[in-house]
Amino acid sequence: MRKAEDIIIRPYITERSSDDMSEGKYTFLVDTGSTKTEIKEAAEKLFSVKVLKVNTANYKGKMKRQGVHQGKTAKFKKAIVKIDLDPQSVVYLEKGAKEKTINKKYKTTIEEFGVGQ
C-alpha cells in the first residue's frame, strides 16, 4: 500500500486549470503507475474532499536539443480531479424502518492548491 503523498506529486497550474477550479476541477501531476482509484483515495485523504470523478492523461517525453546536444524531457501523468461542491448528508434505513442521517464534513475547495480563486 502506497502513501497518498507518493501518489499525488504536486499541483499542475496552468491558465486552463485555474479556470477549471471554479467548476471544482483540480489538476495534479501524479505517479505514472497510479490508477484512478488510488488517485481518488489519495485526494480524499490529503484534502478532506469528496471526489466525484478522476480523469487521467499520460504524456511521453519529447526529444529536445540545445545546439549539438540532444536529450529527452521526462514523461509524466496528469490527473484532473472533480470534487463535490455541494456535499449532501447520507440517509439510510436502520432496523425498525428508522431513518438515520450522517453528515460528513467535506471541504468544498482545496486551499492547498497554490492559487486563490
C-alpha positions in Angstrom: 0.0 0.0 0.0 1.5 3.3 -1.1 1.1 6.6 0.8 -1.1 9.3 -0.6 1.9 11.7 -0.6 3.7 9.3 -3.0 0.7 9.2 -5.5 -0.1 12.9 -5.8 3.2 14.7 -6.5 2.2 18.4 -7.0 -0.5 20.7 -8.4 -0.3 21.4 -12.2 -1.1 25.1 -12.5 -1.9 26.5 -16.0 -4.4 29.0 -17.3 -6.8 26.3 -18.1 -6.5 24.5 -14.7 -7.0 27.9 -13.0 -10.3 28.4 -14.9 -11.5 24.8 -14.1 -11.1 25.4 -10.3 -14.4 27.4 -10.3 -16.1 24.2 -11.5 -14.5 22.1 -8.8 -11.8 20.5 -11.1 -8.2 20.4 -9.8 -5.2 19.2 -11.8 -2.3 17.3 -10.3 0.8 15.6 -11.5 0.7 12.1 -10.2 2.9 9.0 -10.1 2.9 7.3 -13.6 2.0 3.9 -12.2 -1.0 5.1 -10.2 -4.6 4.2 -11.0 -7.7 6.3 -10.9 -8.9 4.6 -7.7 -5.6 5.3 -6.0 -5.7 8.9 -7.1 -9.3 9.3 -5.8 -8.4 7.8 -2.4 -5.3 9.9 -2.1 -7.1 13.2 -2.9 -9.8 12.4 -0.4 -7.3 11.6 2.3 -5.0 14.5 1.7 -7.5 17.3 1.1 -10.7 16.1 3.0 -12.9 16.4 -0.1 -15.4 14.2 -1.8 -14.1 13.2 -5.2 -16.8 12.6 -7.9 -14.6 11.8 -10.9 -11.0 11.3 -11.9 -9.6 11.8 -15.5 -6.0 10.9 -16.3 -3.7 11.6 -19.2 -0.2 10.1 -19.9 2.4 12.3 -21.6 5.5 10.9 -23.3 8.8 12.7 -23.1 9.8 14.8 -26.1 13.1 14.9 -27.9 14.8 18.3 -27.3 18.1 19.7 -28.5 20.3 22.6 -27.5 23.0 23.1 -30.1 24.6 19.7 -30.7 23.3 18.1 -27.5 20.2 16.0 -27.6 18.1 14.9 -24.7 14.6 13.8 -23.8 12.1 15.5 -21.4 10.6 13.5 -18.6 7.4 11.6 -19.1 4.5 12.4 -16.7 0.9 11.6 -15.8 -1.7 14.3 -15.2 -4.9 13.7 -13.2 -7.9 16.0 -13.3 -9.9 15.5 -10.0 -13.5 16.7 -9.9 -14.7 17.3 -6.3 -18.3 17.7 -4.9 -19.0 21.4 -4.4 -22.3 20.6 -2.5 -21.8 17.5 -0.3 -25.2 16.1 0.8 -25.8 14.1 4.0 -26.3 10.4 3.7 -29.7 8.9 4.7 -30.3 5.2 5.1 -32.8 2.9 7.0 -31.9 1.1 10.2 -33.7 -1.8 11.9 -37.3 -1.0 12.5 -37.6 1.3 9.4 -35.9 4.2 11.3 -34.1 6.7 9.1 -30.6 7.6 10.1 -28.7 10.6 8.7 -25.0 11.0 8.6 -23.4 14.4 8.0 -19.8 14.0 6.7 -17.6 17.1 6.9 -16.2 17.6 3.4 -14.5 20.7 2.2 -15.8 22.4 -1.0 -12.4 23.7 -2.1 -8.7 22.7 -2.0 -6.9 25.6 -0.3 -3.5 23.9 -0.5 -3.7 24.0 -4.4 -1.5 27.1 -4.5 -3.8 29.5 -6.4 -6.5 31.7 -4.9 -9.9 31.6 -6.5 
